[in-house]
């Protein structure tokens, strides 16, 4: 491999490194993509008197083998495990770091990786900005990690829903309904034609909505809706809890409540409950859709926050951990902060076998990416064939983008056009429940909006013969200014 030509600015910066820092910098690192390294790229602004290369070296040290001073206890072997700064962009304040992935726990431990690469380093005084923008996993590393088991393809098969998004809702108000009232709203949405209902992320075992009763009543409501519509339904239950035993107790309660296999998902608040909870669910319940809600992510991912990591980084680690789906944002179409560049890039990187990130092109193949079968799988994937069913050793299965936050039936086509495909779950809360005629009509309006899209008919034209959609258009258009004001506040 050709050695990189080091420019004059970089040469000057190299001269400023102390002996410890030199051990964590190699701007001529041979072939960082040789399979030995997990690669990251971050926006870094140094703190204090350090220049960018000095600060980057300190970050590499703190996030791998080092500390603030060179220690006498290091060994020739331990030095081989140093993270290496292998590239910098002085003008854009970007640094590339290669981490020997042998330093990470062999048990496929996601929290262990993140403890290294976005752990203590985010609190270092040597930096005033450190935002990880992209991460790259070599194929040699992927098979050490679980990846998803039950996928969007499995949910589609269960629901018999193809060629469109899974149409879902979040029960609103997000908290305050009794168990019976909650189940009633589920029934109204399902009987109106919706596919998927989720607990809002604060839903737990409150005194006004006992968890066991909620599960029982949801089961009854689902049975009634299935009988009436002839269509399968799915409910995603929040199993986040105070401790391991309670989380598992809730999972077992749901599993033993008589639900048909495939008709329930386990929602986990992945940021606040932790990666151990996510991976526990993946390993204990490989036959269940593991729904990663990202409450709290904005503290790390918002663009204006100089410390943390991007939506893309979070989403890629969720796939590595084995989440079946994770919320990836509304790409500026809904109320959540985020742009198409950020949110759609994240969605496509977790959905496909190969996709371009902000800087790295990630291939999720577990065998060489230039293998002819892998190349064929990538082509089939983008042609919307189901892949990796009979050859799971070849790659890590897909993770489903879940889209929620300020969407309604009038915005469905807009988001699909921005996304460029329909492989996602959309969960509209107020977009359904605020309908003038209630949740059942809101669900019908959502289904009608989807039907209009599939038929290539403008929703205003389609609404002339579909009253629920017409009422939704009128309501959301009439209140458009109010919704925009709320969305603007929530984005900021």
N, C-alpha and C positions, 0 to 999 in steps of 0.2 A: 504493500500500500504506500502511496506517495506521502511523504512527510509534509505536514503543514508548514507553510512559510510564515514565520513569526515577523510581524511588522515592527517598526521602530518603537511605537507607543507601547506595545506589549513587551518588547525587550527592556524598555525603561522601567516598566512595572515589575518585571521579574527581578530586577536588581534591588528592589525595595523589600523583598521577602526575607524574613528571618529564617533561621535553620529549621524551626518547626514548620513554618508555613510552606517551605520548599517541598517538604515531604508530601504535601497534599495538592501539588500543582504539577501538571505535565501537559503543556500546550502542544506537545507532539505525541500524545497517546496514540499508539497504533490501534486502528480499527476498534473503536469503542463498542461497535455492534457485533463483536465476536461471540456474544453469548455469555460472557463472564459478568456483564454489568447490567444493572438497572440504571437507566439514564433519566436525568431530570433537567429541565430548564426553568430558571427563575428570573424574575425581575428583582434586582438587588441594588439598593442604595446604601452605601456604607455609612456607619455612624462614627462620630468623633473624627480622629485624624487619619484613619485608614483609607487607602485608595481601594478601588473596586476589587483588585486582585488579592490584596491582603485580606479584605473582608470575606471574599469568596473562599479563600484558603481556611479562614477561621470557621466558616460555615461547614466546609467539607470535614474539617477536623472534629468539630463538635457533633456533627451528624453521623460520624462513623467511629473511629478508634481514639480520637484525641480529646484533649482538654485545653485549658488556657496556657499551659506550659508543656514543653517536651518533658516526658517523664523517663526516669531511669529504668522502669520496669518493662518498657516495650521490647519486643523481640524481633528478629528478622522476619518471622512468620507473621506477627501482628502487623508489621509495616506493609505486608502484602495485601492487607485487608483495608488499607486506607481508602477513603473516598478521594477521587481525583477531579480537580477542576481541569477540564480538558479544552474548554473554549470560552472566550469572552467576547462580548460586543460592547465596547467602551461607550459608543455613542448612544446606544439604546439601553445601557445598564442591564444587559442580559448575561447570565452565567450558566454554563452547562457543567453538570457534575455527574461523574460515573461512580456508581456504588457497586462494589463486588457483592453480588446477591447472596454469596455464601455467608455474609454476616447476619442474615436474617434467620429467624427461627425456622427450622426444617418442617415444623408442623403446619405450614401454610397459614402463618399467623399474620393477619393484616395489621392488627394494632401494633405489632412489633416493628413492621416496616415504617409505619407512620410515626412511631416513637422516635425512630432514627431521623427520618428525613424532614418531618414537620413537627418535631417535638420541642426540645429545649432550644433549638436554633431560632424559633420564632420569638424567644424572649431575650436574645443576646443583645448586649449594649453595642456590639460592634456593627450592628445594622440598624438603619432607620426605616428601611423597606425591604421585605423579603416575601415575595409572592410566587409560589410555584405555579407555573402556567401550563406545563405539560409533563408527562411522564411516559417512559417507554419500557415495556417488559419484553425481554428476549424469549424466544420460543422455548429455550432450554429451562427457563424458570417457570413457565406457565403450569406445567403438569404438577408442580409442587402445591398448587392452590386449587381450591374446590371448583370455582366457577359455578354458574347456575346449573341446576338440575331440572326443575320444572319450569318451563319457559312459556313465552307468549304463544308459541306454536301449540303447546299442550293445552293452553286455555282455549285457543281457537277451536281445537278439535273437540274439546268438551262442550263448548257453547254452540258449535256448528256455525261459527261466525267467521266469514272470510271476506277479503277484498274491501274491508272498511275498518276503521278503528273500533276497539271495544268501547261501547258507549256506557259511561258510568257516571255516578254522582257521589258527592260527599253529603252526608246528612247534615242539614242545618235546621235550627241553630246548632252550632258546633257542640254545645253542651247545654243541658237544662231540660231535655226531654226525658220522660220516664221510659222504662223499658218497653211498655206497650205503645207509647206514642212514637218511639223510635222505630219499632217494627212496622207501625202503620205507614210511616213515610217510606220505608223500604218497599212495602207492598205497593204503594201508589206508584213508585218509580218503576218497579219491575212490571207491574200490570200495564203500565203505559208503554212498554216495549224496551225499557232499558236492560242492559246486560249485567252491570257490575255496580255494587254499592260498597262504600268503605266507611268505617268509623273515621270521624275526624281525629287527628292525632292526639288531642287531649282526652278522648274518651277512655275511661278506665272503669273502676269499680266504685263509682260515687254513690252516696246514700240515696239519691233520687233515681238512680238507674243501676240497680244491682246487676253485676256482670252476668251471673248465671241466668237470671230472668231475661236479660237482653238476648243472650244466646238462644235460649229456648223460644222466645217470641219471634226472633228473626228466622229460626228454622220453620216455625209454623207459617210465617208470612211468605217465606220462600216456597214452601210446599203449595200453598194456595195459589201463588202467582204462576208457578210452573204448571199446575193443573189447568188453570184458566187459559194460559197463553200457549201451552204446548212447547215452551222454550225453556232451556236450562238457564239458571241464574248463578251468580257468584257473589259472595260477600267476603270482604276483607276485614278481619277482626284485629284490633290493636291488642297485641299480647305483651306489650312493654309493661314491665312490672318492677316492684321494689327489689326483688332478688331473683336468683336463678330458679328456685323452687316454685315461686309463684308464677313466673313466666311459663314454666313447663306445665304447671297445674292448669293454667288457662288454655294452653294448647291442647292438653288431654281432654279438658272439658268440652272443647269444640269438637275434637275428633270423635268423642264418644256420645255426641248429642244426636246422632242419627243422620248427619249430613252425608250426602252422596260424595264420594271421592271426586275431587275437582271443583266442588261447589263452594269451597271456602279457601281463603288465603290467610296467611299470618302477616300482619303489619307490625313492623318494629321501627321505633324511632331511633334510627341508626346512629345519629350523632349523640343524642342524649343518653340512650341506653348503652351504646358502645358497640364496637366491632366484635367483641366477644359474643354479645347477644346475637348479632347477625349471623355469625358463623356457627354458633350453637344451633340455631334454627335450621340453617342449611344442612347441617350434618345429621341432626336428629330427625328432620322431616323432609327428606329429598323428594317426596311425592307431593309436596305442598308448594304453592306459589309463595315465595318469600318477598314481601312488599316492603321495600326500604323507604320509609318517610324520612326526609332530610331536615326536619325541624332544627333550627339552630345553625344551618349551613351558612346563612348570610354573614355571620360573624367572621367567616373565613373567605367566602367566595365573592362578596360584593366588589365590583370593580374599583370603587373608591377606597376600599380598605387596602392599605399597602402591605399588610401582613396576612399570610394565610396561604390559600391555594385556590385554584379555579374550579368552576363547576365541572369542567372536563376531568380534572384530576380526581375529584370526589367520585364522579360517575364511573371512571375506569377502575378505581379501587373497589367500588360496589360490585362491579362485574367480577373482578378477581376474587372477591370474598364469597361469591355465590348468590348474590341477590337476584331474584327472578325479574325484578323491576325496581326502578328508582325514579323519583320525580326529577325532571331535568329542566323545568321552567317553560314559560309560555312564549319565549322568543320575542318579547315586546308586543305580542298580540293581546295578552291578558294583563292582569294587574301586577304581576311579579316583576321585580327588577331583572333585567336580562335582555340580551340582544340575540338576533338570529345567529350571529357569528359565534357567540358563546353557547347558547342553549342548543341550537341545532347541531353544532359540532359535537357537543357532548352526547346528544341523542344518537347520532349516527355512529359514534365510536363505540357505544355499548351494544348497538343493534346489529352491526355487521361484522363479518369475519375479518375484513380489512377496511380501514378508513383513515383518512388524513385528519390529524389533530391540528393544533395551532402551530406546532413545529415538527412533531414526529409523525410518521405514518405507522400506525399500529397494526400489526398482523397478529391475530389471536390464534394462529395455527400453532400446534404443539409439535409439529414436524417441520422440516425446512420449508420456508415460505415459497421457495422456488420449485418445490415438488410439483409435478404436473397435476396430481390429484388436487392439491391445494389450490393451484391456479384455477382449476375447473370449478372447485367449490366456491371460490370468490366470485366467479362469473355467475354461477347459479344463485348465489346469495343475492346479488344485485338484480337478478332477474326474478326474484321473489319465489324461488324454490325453497322448500324446507330442506335444510342441510343438517349434517352431524347427527342424524337419528341412528344410522347403522354403522357409523364410523367415528364414534365419539373420541377415539384416541387422537384424531387428526386436529382437533381444535377445541377451544373453549366455547361453550354454547352462548347464545345471545342473552342479553339483559334488556328488558323492555322499558322504553321511555314511558313515564307516566306524566300526563300533562294536566295541570290543574292551576287554578288561580285566575278568576276574572273572566273566564270564557262563558259563552252562552250560545244558543243555536245560531245566532246571526254571525258568529265569529268562527264557526266550525270550518267552513271552506277556506277562510283566510289562513287559518293555522295549517291546514293540510297543504295549501299551496306553498307556504313558507317551509314546511317540513319536507315537501316533495314526495311523500309517501304516506301510507295509512297504517303502518305497523306501530301502533302505540295504543295506550289506554287513555281516554280522556275522562276526567272526573269533574263534572260541572256541578257546583253547589248551588249558589244563588241563581246561576244561569238556568236552573230547572225549578227550584223551589220558589223563586220570586215571580213565576208566571202568574198572570192575573187570575187564572182559574185553578192554580195550585200545582202540586208536584206531578200528578198524573198527566195533566195537560202539558206541563213542562217537558216531561219525558217524551210525550207524543210529538211535541214540537222539535225536539232533538232528533228523533227518528226521522221525521219528515224532512228536516234539514239535510240529514245524511242521504235520504232517498233522492232529494233534489240534486245533490252533488253527484251521486252515482249516475243519474240520468242526464247530467249535463244541463240542467235547467236552473235558471236564476231563482233564488229562493223567493223573491218577490212575486215572480210569475207563478211559482209552484204554490205559494200561499193562497192564491185565488181560489183554489179548490181544497185547501187544507187549513181549517180554521184555527187550530192550535198554533201552527206556525205563523199565521197572519197575526194572531194576538201577541205572540212573542216579538215579532218584528215591530209591531206598533208600540209595545211596552218598552222594549230596549231602545228603540229610536227616540221615543218621547223622553226617556230618562237618560239619554246618552250623555248629556252634559254633566249630570250628577254622578254617573258612573265614572266618567273621565276624571272628574275632580277627585273622587275616592281613589281611583287607580293611580293618579299622579301623586297623591299623598303616600300611598302604600309603596310606590316605586322609590320614593325619596325617604 
